[in-house]
Amino acid sequence: MKKTELLAPAGDLARAKTAIRYGADAVYIGGQLFSLRSRASNFTMEDIREACAFAEEYGRAIHVTVNMIPHDEDFEGLEEYLKKLEEFGVKAIIAASPAVMKLARRCAPSLEIHCSTQMSVTNSCAAKFMHEMFDVDRVVLARECTMGEVKRITKESPVETEAFIHGGMCVNYSGRCTLSNRMTLRDANRGGCAQSCRWQYHLYENGKELSSDLLFTAGSKDLLAAKHIYDLMDAGVASLKIEGRMKTEYYIASVVSAYRHLIDEIMETDRPLSEERLAWHTKQIMRGENRETWAGFYEEKPAENSLIYHPNSDANVNHDFLATVAEYDKDSGTALIETRNPIDAGDEIEVLSGTMNARTFRLEWMKNEDGEFMEHSRRPMALLRIPVPFEVRKEDLLRRAR
Ligand code: SF4
């Protein structure tokens, strides 16, 4: 089976490094300009340069979203920006505008151009058109494609395809939505989506509120396509993409690592996963996911079971992110950790470590910075010394099952 890229999101430099450490083949990021989600992006130009250098060290790649729908005034500075990306060693830009694609091909010719999902490519004719007219190197398929459509487009497309496997979905056509513009004056297609579909709304009929207890949201459940990964890989899809540039470091580490193991297992066995193995991998993925999920359009057109009608909760969270490892001392067999959530002596702790399998241990004791033993730690960002019965590495993550 051909090697398939695992493409992960990152909202800042730390998360880009995490994605790479935890097994992403490529990471897509957004600069502070010209990108959707630009409000969430913390990548300065210097950060983009550093992300490229870090990726190169690991033999991985950085893609940069330049996927706003630009109006005339948005082009100011774009040419210089694209040239800088090329100079830094960015592999590809993800663009949603023919004008941006044309400009990139002219001024930064070594950048690959990936046609964003915002272009809603749902058929092979569109893929051919994007390649012939705008010389794109890859099309990111619309999330609204069925598995049959993904297979057909991938077979007939003159360029490689990329498909989403995990993360948030729009209830409109992949961001082609002006709900946020109307509700908040923030342009969803110029980086400002306020996710108005996920707000909680009071329902009225003929001017009368139906029930003050009955709040309504129209957000989609998140995509979780684990059971379709074999088919996507077998169809020849070049890249499997996780959505979520606004997600936390813990989410990135958990979800990327889980899909890394799943993809590697399929690569090794070259056959679909058994029911049992699929259930195991899905459980690993769900350790980072905190929203309800569905398999997207791959197997069915969306029905009411694809939406979250009630206010969101973290009821699906099955693990708590406890701490990151700051250092490990081999001589004493102890680690210095920086806490994120409450920890108690006696907790059963799982270590998430790059692409290695997770390992667990029982926390025998912990000491604060003054060397005093503690039974409980409740303060985030506290530095604690704990014994760990195997070697761990800086940046490893500690979590506990609920
Ligand atoms: S408001 Fe919701 S449907 Fe519209 S672009 Fe934002 S996330 Fe998508």
Boltz pocket constraint, residues with backbone or C-beta under 6 A from the ligand:
constraints:
  - pocket:
      binder: B
      contacts: [[A, 169], [A, 170], [A, 171], [A, 172], [A, 174], [A, 175], [A, 176], [A, 177], [A, 178], [A, 179], [A, 180], [A, 188], [A, 193], [A, 194], [A, 195], [A, 196], [A, 197], [A, 198]]
      max_distance: 6.0
